[in-house]
Amino acid sequence: MARALVQAYRQALMNASKNGVTQEAAQNIRRATKIMAEPEARQILGVTERSSWEEILQKYDTLFEKNAKNGSFYLQSKVHRAKECLDMEYRRQAEHTTGSQ
């Protein structure tokens, strides 16, 4: 099912480019499919707002490896997207903290 979803997504992008949709619109479609809400990311990784980045990485590594061994690409990608989401959030917080001083 995951393969079918990826194939359908690729086909939609190809159709969009054939129909004259701009490159920027295609980029926005790609980004929108990858965005995960912070609460969902924290729930997937089993961390809280107070968790350190080291704790998040530890949870990520554990869950990613477990799903790699069990062959669940879907769960593995959800774990990866959760880490990406929290990485962006932690970077924003760090920039905000250093920018306001």
Summary of the structure (lengths in Angstrom):
residues: 101
radius of gyration: 16.8
end to end distance: 49.1
largest distance: 49.1
contacts: 235
relative contact order: 0.11
helix: 81%
strand: 0%
